[in-house]
């Protein structure tokens, strides 16, 4: 057992399922808190210092002084593309000059340029390139991270990416959850129908055991509703869970389709319709995952977070970390944008970045809040209160990161 004591203030959402609507703003605040962690990394007790008999009963307890710091749950980044093998900063600069995306794609940029990088890289290259991003995410307070494939677009290349994601989970303290996103784009010079058939007949049968989730980029110019349903139905028959890229570039009924398919999340939602909002509000499972760093990076309007929350949806936020439209592994920055750009309160944003991110990955029972029986995933910050976190823009005040009860990152001030 380990006892983290002298926590100045602990903030956490509560519950073993996503928080919806106004419940997203309910954050428990405990002054002078302790967290007692079992040897298996789960929480035995959280609250004000327990009576001495409880501790005596536990026998040997290692005691860690948290020096009055603030504790928050580790972030659950439920949407990233964090296995890639090259960057696209020149394309970023061209976009800043106003060059249209189609022109950039014609010059060899866009998703297909990341596909080129992956095709010419080995698994070792991909792991070496991606690992610093995962390690930085950890040092910035993320303790669980979803990673999607999708820059391979061929069975053997998608396999490389999923294998690299698995190794990132083994070679760093980050907990990685894998998603297969073969239907991210159609490769150059391949007819759309042929590629959908390849996903159905070749990639899914070969790769379904390597990923927990299957995701599809359902949008204008990418995959239609019919193709999405076909791919996801096959994935479900293989026992996979579903996530969808939905209503980002245009409203194509993505949110409602995600609900229909029983998806764990519908992601992006920049162009979501009133019907889409209603469908998500009525769904028991599907979380609305918003990616404000992408909206900032692409200079487009943010997703309607307030409308979604007021309708009673469960909203999550994530980084979308990828080399094209969101080159950031910083969940705290996503939280800042959620507050500044999408008018979420700091409490709602914290719930979105932790408990609801866990729900978007089917892990709300074990992750996403600091509660008895959940994993002891939490972060110590040198800040005066929760509100300071989004307020101190793009600067990290993390002092230590604790994953499964162990200090995996001690960032500063000699912790
Ligand atoms: Zn994405």
Boltz pocket constraint, residues with backbone or C-beta under 6 A from the ligand:
constraints:
  - pocket:
      binder: B
      contacts: [[A, 79], [A, 80], [A, 81], [A, 245], [A, 320]]
      max_distance: 6.0
